[in-house]
Amino acid sequence: MSDKSQQPHQSQQPYPEPRSSGGQSPVLQLQELTRVHGSGATEVHALRGINLSLFPGELVAVMGPSGSGKSTLLTIAGGLDTPTSGRVIVENTDITSATPKQLAAMRRRSIGYVFQDYNLIPALTAAENIALPRELDGTSARKARVEALAALTEMGLEALADRFPDEMSGGQQQRVAICRALVGDRRLVLADEPTGALDSETGESVLALLRSRCDAGAAGILVTHEPRFAAWADRVVFLRDGAVVDQTLRSDAESLLSGQAAEL
């Protein structure tokens, strides 16, 4: 682990601008975000002054070596962890000052989160897992099930609707978790290595679905180690030692495939 006093090398090139916002407000703003674990000799800086904005229609991939802060950034953006300092603004609401009840409502309505370990409820079927957040937010059970079945059909998983998680493969569970994150009108989609348990062909179909959601107006962050999946994004943000060290536009995706990401 790097010494806490050692600052990562900062790129001297100006970062590229995101796709045109068309005058729209950002869906997500991270402002001078820091996260420090421990104190004194055990102090670890997981994030160091992160600034990042995502606009409607934009998919941003976040890459970097293990321990660079990728997952920490995602959990804070989704309101699952709190920063040591800085602000997280989702659709003009500062979630760093929101109450637990307000945060829970925002995660049900506005934020879709795809976890590495699926987080499906074992006692619920695939359709019930997907419908649950919608029901908790006041949608009728009948309508929530219709939405869940539509999401499963879009993912090619309609046959799994009434199966329980322990009756599915790891890849099937991951795709059900993705359906749960995308169902309803989610304005911000956060995906932490969503293709980790999937074969290449299925992984591409998942990225196509994330891309289509963003093209329809959502904003998304994708944490990935795979350059071929990062190439679906509009921007690729590189982290090292908790800081942004570079950004690459979608038009430069070929540089990712030629090994630029492996150098970090």
Backbone hydrogen bonds, N-H to C=O, Kabsch-Sander energy under -0.5 kcal/mol:
donor,donor_aa,acceptor,acceptor_aa,energy
6,Q,3,D,-1.8
7,Q,5,S,-0.6
24,Q,21,S,-1.8
27,V,54,L,-2.4
28,L,54,L,-1.6
29,Q,89,I,-2.1
30,L,52,L,-3.3
31,Q,29,Q,-0.6
31,Q,87,R,-2.6
32,E,30,L,-0.6
33,L,50,I,-2.6
34,T,85,S,-2.4
35,R,47,L,-1.6
37,H,44,V,-2.9
42,T,39,S,-1.7
43,E,40,G,-1.5
44,V,37,H,-2.8
46,A,35,R,-2.1
46,A,44,V,-1.0
47,L,35,R,-1.6
48,R,242,G,-3.3
50,I,33,L,-2.6
52,L,30,L,-2.1
54,L,28,L,-2.6
57,G,218,A,-2.0
58,E,55,F,-1.9
60,V,220,G,-2.9
61,A,235,R,-2.7
62,V,222,L,-3.1
63,M,61,A,-0.5
63,M,237,V,-2.7
68,S,65,P,-1.7
73,L,69,G,-2.4
74,L,70,K,-1.8
75,T,71,S,-2.6
76,I,72,T,-2.1
77,A,73,L,-2.3
78,G,74,L,-1.8
79,G,76,I,-1.4
80,L,75,T,-2.8
81,D,75,T,-1.0
84,T,34,T,-2.2
85,S,34,T,-1.3
87,R,31,Q,-1.9
89,I,29,Q,-2.7
90,V,88,V,-0.6
90,V,93,T,-2.6
91,E,27,V,-2.4
91,E,89,I,-0.6
93,T,90,V,-1.4
94,D,92,N,-0.5
95,I,88,V,-2.1
95,I,93,T,-1.1
96,T,88,V,-0.7
97,S,94,D,-1.2
98,A,95,I,-0.8
103,L,99,T,-2.6
104,A,100,P,-2.4
105,A,101,K,-2.0
106,M,102,Q,-2.2
107,R,103,L,-2.4
108,R,104,A,-1.7
109,R,105,A,-2.0
110,S,106,M,-3.0
111,I,106,M,-1.6
112,G,110,S,-0.5
112,G,188,L,-3.2
113,Y,111,I,-0.5
114,V,190,L,-3.2
115,F,113,Y,-0.7
118,Y,115,F,-1.0
119,N,117,D,-2.9
124,L,121,I,-1.9
126,A,160,L,-0.6
126,A,163,R,-1.9
127,A,161,A,-2.5
129,N,125,T,-2.7
130,I,126,A,-2.0
131,A,127,A,-2.4
132,L,128,E,-1.8
134,R,131,A,-0.5
135,E,131,A,-2.3
136,L,132,L,-2.7
137,D,133,P,-1.0
138,G,135,E,-1.9
139,T,134,R,-2.4
144,A,140,S,-2.9
145,R,141,A,-2.0
146,V,142,R,-2.0
147,E,143,K,-2.4
148,A,144,A,-2.2
149,L,145,R,-2.8
150,A,146,V,-2.0
151,A,147,E,-2.2
152,L,148,A,-2.4
153,T,149,L,-2.4
154,E,150,A,-2.2
155,M,151,A,-1.4
156,G,153,T,-1.3
157,L,152,L,-3.5
160,L,157,L,-2.3
161,A,158,E,-1.4
163,R,160,L,-2.2
167,E,164,F,-2.5
168,M,165,P,-1.8
173,Q,169,S,-2.5
174,Q,170,G,-2.2
175,R,171,G,-1.9
176,V,172,Q,-2.1
177,A,173,Q,-2.4
178,I,174,Q,-1.9
179,C,175,R,-2.1
180,R,176,V,-2.2
181,A,177,A,-1.7
182,L,178,I,-1.5
183,V,179,C,-1.6
186,R,184,G,-1.3
187,R,110,S,-0.8
187,R,185,D,-0.5
188,L,110,S,-2.6
189,V,219,A,-2.7
190,L,112,G,-3.5
190,L,188,L,-0.5
191,A,189,V,-0.5
191,A,221,I,-2.9
192,D,114,V,-2.5
192,D,190,L,-0.5
193,E,191,A,-0.9
193,E,223,V,-2.0
196,G,193,E,-1.5
198,L,195,T,-1.6
203,G,199,D,-2.9
204,E,200,S,-2.1
205,S,201,E,-1.6
206,V,202,T,-2.1
207,L,203,G,-2.2
208,A,204,E,-2.2
209,L,205,S,-1.7
210,L,206,V,-2.4
211,R,207,L,-2.8
212,S,208,A,-2.2
213,R,209,L,-2.1
214,C,210,L,-2.0
215,D,211,R,-2.7
216,A,212,S,-1.3
217,G,214,C,-1.9
218,A,213,R,-2.0
219,A,187,R,-2.4
220,G,58,E,-2.6
221,I,189,V,-2.4
222,L,60,V,-2.8
223,V,191,A,-3.0
223,V,221,I,-0.5
224,T,62,V,-1.8
224,T,222,L,-0.6
229,F,226,E,-0.8
230,A,226,E,-2.2
231,A,227,P,-1.5
232,W,229,F,-1.8
233,A,230,A,-1.9
234,D,59,L,-3.2
235,R,59,L,-1.2
236,V,248,T,-2.7
237,V,61,A,-3.3
238,F,236,V,-0.5
238,F,246,D,-2.9
239,L,63,M,-2.8
239,L,237,V,-0.5
240,R,243,A,-2.3
242,G,68,S,-1.6
243,A,240,R,-1.8
245,V,238,F,-2.6
245,V,243,A,-0.5
246,D,238,F,-1.1
248,T,236,V,-2.3
250,R,234,D,-2.4
252,D,249,L,-1.9
253,A,250,R,-2.0
255,S,252,D,-1.7
256,L,252,D,-0.6
256,L,253,A,-1.0
257,L,253,A,-1.6
258,S,254,E,-1.2
259,G,256,L,-1.6
260,Q,255,S,-2.2
263,E,259,G,-0.6
263,E,260,Q,-1.3
264,L,261,A,-1.5
